[in-house]
């Protein structure tokens, strides 16, 4: 079992995002909690990927076409840190 720590602003952000995105985020958290972040690569809908540039060392999972969850993994403590849920800019 993995620990999932959320940034302090995530609760506030969850009140503003659409309900379907919130449900997908809850599913994302459940999968990561039970199986670890590696399981996300088996679900093509999440489109889990490493980030580059300023966000190197972080990962992104798609919640819908617009919203992404940005997170990092601390393998030593078996912890996933959710940094933000953000609309993707095109």
C-alpha positions in Angstrom: 0.0 0.0 0.0 1.2 3.5 -0.9 0.7 6.7 0.9 -0.7 9.6 -1.0 0.1 13.1 0.3 -1.6 16.0 -1.3 -0.4 19.6 -1.5 -2.5 21.9 0.8 -4.2 23.6 -2.2 -5.6 20.4 -3.6 -8.7 20.4 -1.4 -9.5 23.9 -2.5 -8.9 23.0 -6.2 -11.1 19.9 -5.9 -14.1 22.2 -5.0 -13.7 24.0 -8.3 -13.1 21.3 -10.8 -15.9 19.5 -12.7 -17.5 16.5 -11.0 -16.3 14.0 -13.7 -12.7 15.1 -13.2 -13.1 14.8 -9.4 -14.4 11.2 -9.8 -11.5 10.3 -12.1 -9.1 11.8 -9.6 -10.6 9.6 -6.8 -10.2 6.6 -9.1 -6.6 7.6 -9.8 -5.9 7.9 -6.0 -7.5 4.5 -5.4 -5.4 2.8 -8.0 -2.2 4.4 -6.8 -3.0 3.6 -3.2 -3.7 -0.1 -3.9 -1.2 -0.9 -6.6 1.3 1.9 -6.8 1.9 4.4 -9.7 3.2 1.7 -12.0 -0.4 0.5 -12.6 -1.2 3.8 -14.3 0.8 2.8 -17.3 -1.5 -0.1 -18.0 -4.5 2.3 -18.4 -4.0 4.2 -21.6 -6.7 6.7 -20.6 -4.4 8.2 -17.9 -1.6 8.7 -20.4 0.9 8.7 -17.5 4.3 10.2 -18.5 7.5 11.8 -17.3 7.7 15.5 -17.5 10.6 17.5 -19.0 12.1 20.9 -18.6 11.2 22.8 -15.4 9.2 19.8 -14.1 11.8 17.2 -14.6 11.5 14.4 -12.0 7.7 14.9 -11.9 5.0 12.8 -13.6 1.7 13.7 -15.2 -1.5 11.7 -15.5 -4.5 12.7 -17.7 -7.8 13.1 -15.8 -9.6 14.3 -19.0 -8.7 16.2 -22.1 -8.1 19.3 -20.1 -7.1 18.4 -16.6 -3.9 16.7 -15.4 -2.6 15.6 -12.0 1.0 16.4 -11.4 2.9 14.2 -8.9 6.3 13.0 -7.7 7.3 9.6 -6.2 9.4 9.1 -3.1 10.3 5.4 -3.4 12.2 5.3 -0.1 9.0 6.1 1.9 6.6 4.6 -0.7 4.9 7.9 -0.9 3.2 9.7 -3.8 3.1 13.5 -3.5 0.3 15.1 -5.5 1.5 18.6 -6.3 -1.4 20.0 -8.3 -4.4 19.4 -10.5 -4.2 21.8 -13.3 -5.9 22.5 -16.6 -3.6 21.7 -19.5 -2.7 24.7 -21.6 -2.8 24.3 -25.3 
